[in-house]
Amino acid sequence: MGAFHAYDIRGIYGVDFDRDTAYKVGYFIPELLDADKVLVGRDCRVSSDEVHEYLVRGITDAGADVYDIGLSSTPMVYFGTANFNFKASVQITASHNPAEYNGMKVSTTNAAAIGYDAGLSTIKKWIDEGKATPAAERRGEVHPMDIHREYVDFLMKFKGDYSGLNVAFDLSNGMANLFAKEIFGEGAHYIFDEIDGRFPNHEPNPLIHKNVVPLENLVKETGADIGVIYDGDADRVMFVDEKGCFISPDLMIAVMGLYFIGERGEKDCRVLQDIRSSKAVGEYLAPMGADMRTWKVGRAFAANRLREIDGLWGGELAGHYYFKDFFYSDSGMLASMIILNIVAKLKKEGKTISEVIADIVKYKNSGEINFRIEDKAGAMEAIREMFTSEEEPSAFMDFDGYRVEFPDWWFNIRPSNTEPYLRFICEADSDELLAEKIQKTRTLLETRFGAK
């Protein structure tokens, strides 16, 4: 049962979970969420058809009806859940993971995320205990449901004038293929623009640099104003500037201020970032009147937190962007439309996206560094104690690991929810200070905790 995680159910199909797990998840969801109908979508992975078959069988054996929207992006399921008032939905997907993975993302009313603490742990407990799954007196029915047109029409409300833009897209052989050409037109440059759940060209994870190289090359070859790359289920999106350089996704949280505050004229808005985000993001948005809030990593936390604070938008280092306008949920397609609105306006003003990023960036950043460690809690405490004993922090956050800020640098150290890794990221005023803090961290973790 190693597939149950903080945000979703996910793992290597046939190893971490199987069709029996899919059946039981389906069976228990109606009881967990008090739902008599469940919206179901699926991505293009080779195993998704079998997961779908057994998930649907479980739901209907429990007496609930299935409304099946077929192949879909994860945000399309969020839209369907909220727009059509479902109390339960499941998207079958492993998001950005390699082809041999699969999983399920569960949502409830208004597309609120169901993570481990909100209900997945209960399903896991029921499965582990061998809770019975007797067939209901009335077996549920399966209703095919087509929501493609409604979803695209919803997105098109955010479309600007892209006619002057030269854009390069990498659709990653994933679910962005369902919508991209319909929204952005045939005139853009596309690669890997056929749905193929084997992901033959690269893994559908834009955070791994080698997966973005084809897009970087395409931007340079075509002279594009910006490059856009989606992950496998299209809930994440990342960008390459006009020079062919990857843009750190957290910086785009700041760029979006040009749309929400600059173009739409929103006032006194709350914005959410994750605990790993650059300090420069909040500093760029503050003069615009934005109130920056920081919270835990992952949709199960971020989407619900944005709703709690009634935030206007937010984002994560991993390329998720959340919008009040989208039921406080994340959509890679919507995020890319907003960014293209900004880039189109910049181009008319004679400015490039790389120039805007240069205006935002103030610090030297390590990127996320992973240390393989068994005693994650002990190692986190040791790092915290080492640095706070040397100087007094100016800010301290103790959720999702630690984020400790000092006048000229900060760090975040947090445990992976799925692997024996500690994830460390830091930012400093200079390259020298950054290198010093990384080396001190590395030395302590290697000598005391056997980090690799």
Residue, then its C-alpha position, 0 to 999 in steps of 0.5 A: m500500500g505504498a501508493f498512498h501519499a500526502y497529495d494523492i494515490r500514486g506509484i508504479y502500477g502492478v508494484d505499489f498498487d494494482r487493479d484490486t486497489a483501484y477497485k477498493v478505492g472506487y468502492f470506498i469513495p462514495e462512502l467516504l464523501d457521501a456521494d451517490k455519483v462520481l465524476v471520473g476521468r483518465d489520462c493516456r497512460v497504458s495502464s489507465d484503461e485497466v485502472h479505470e475499469y476496476l475503479v468504475r467497477g468498485i464505484t458501481d458495486a458500491g451503488a453509486d453512478v459514474y459520470d465518465i468523461g473519458l480522456s481528460s486533463t486533471p484540471m478538466v476533472y476539477f472543472g467538471t467537479a465544481n461546475f457540475n456540482f459533484k461531491a466526488s471525482v477521481q482523475i486517473t493519472a500519475s501526473h509527471n511520473p514516468a510511463e510505468y507509474n499511475g495513480m488517482k487524484v480525488s476531489t470533492t465539492n467545489a474541486a477541494a482536494i482530498g489528500y491523505d489527512a482529508g480522507l485518503s488515510t481512511i481509505k487506506k485504513w479500510i483497505d488494510e483492515g480488509k473492510a468488506t466490499p459487498a455489492a449494493e442492492r442497486r448497482g450504479e450505472v455508468h453515464p458517458m459525459d462530454i464536458h470538453r466544450e464547456y471546459v474550453d469555453f470557460l478557458m477562452k474567457f481568459k484568452g488575450d490577443y496572441s496574434g503578434l506572438n511567436v510561441a513554441f509549445d512542448l505538449s509532452n505527448g500528454m493531455a495538453n494535446l486535448f486543448a492546446k491547438e484549439i486554444f492557441g491555433e495551428g500557427a504556433h510551433y508544436i512538438f510532441d503533439e500526439i497523445d502517447g501514454r508511453f511518453p516516447n520523447h521524454e518523461p512528462n516532467p518539465l522540472i528535469h532539465k533534459n526534458v526541457v532541452p527540445l523546447e529550448n532548442l525549438v525556441k532558439e530555432t524559431g525565434a519564439d517569444i516564449g516556450v511553454i511545456y506542460d507535464g503529463d496531465a497538464d496541471r503543471v506548466m513551465f516556461v522558457d524565455e526568448k533566449g532559450c533559458f528555463i525560467s524558475p516556476d516560482l518567478m512566474i507567480a510574480v510575473m502574474g501580478l502584471y496581469f491580475i494587478g497591472e491589467r485587471g486592476e485587482k486591489d489588496c489581493r492575497v497571493l500564495q507561494d510555497i515554502r520553497s519560493s524565492k524571496a524575490v517573488g514577494e518583494y516584486l509583488a509588494p509594491m503592487g499591493a499584493d499580500m504574500r502568504t506562504w504555505k506547504v507544498g502540494r495541491a492538497f495543501a495549496a488549493n485548500r489554503l488559497r480558498e481559506i485566505d480567499g487568495l486571488w492566485g498562487g503557485e509553487l516551485a513545481g509549476h502548479y498555479y492556482f486561481k480563485d477564478f478556477f475554483y482555487s485549483d491549478s490549471g496548466m492551460l489557464a496559467s499559460m494563457i495568462i502568461l501569454n496575455i502578459v508576454a503579448k502585452l510586453k511585446k507591444e511595449g518592446k519588452t521581453i519576458s527575460e527582461v521582466i525576469a531580470d527585474i524580479v531576480k535579486y538573489k543567487n539560488s541553489g535550486e532544490i538539492n536532494f540528500r538521501i537520508e533515513d533519519k530525516a527528522g534528526a537531520m532537519e533538526a541538526i541543520r536548524e540548530m547549526f544555523t540558528s546557533e550562528e545567527e539570529p533568524s529574521a523569520f522562522m516557519d516550521f510547517d513543511g520542514y523549516r524555512v529559516e530566514f536571515p538578513d542576507w540569506w535563507f534556507n528551507i529543508r523539508p522531508s520528501n513525502t514519498e522517498p527517503y530524501l531531505r530536500f534543501i534549498c537556499e538563497a543568498d545575496s552572493d554566490e560566495l555566501l550561497a556556496e558557503k551555506i551549501q557546503k556547510t549543509r552538505t558536510l554536516l549531512e554527510t558526516r553525521f547522517g551518511a547522506k548521499 
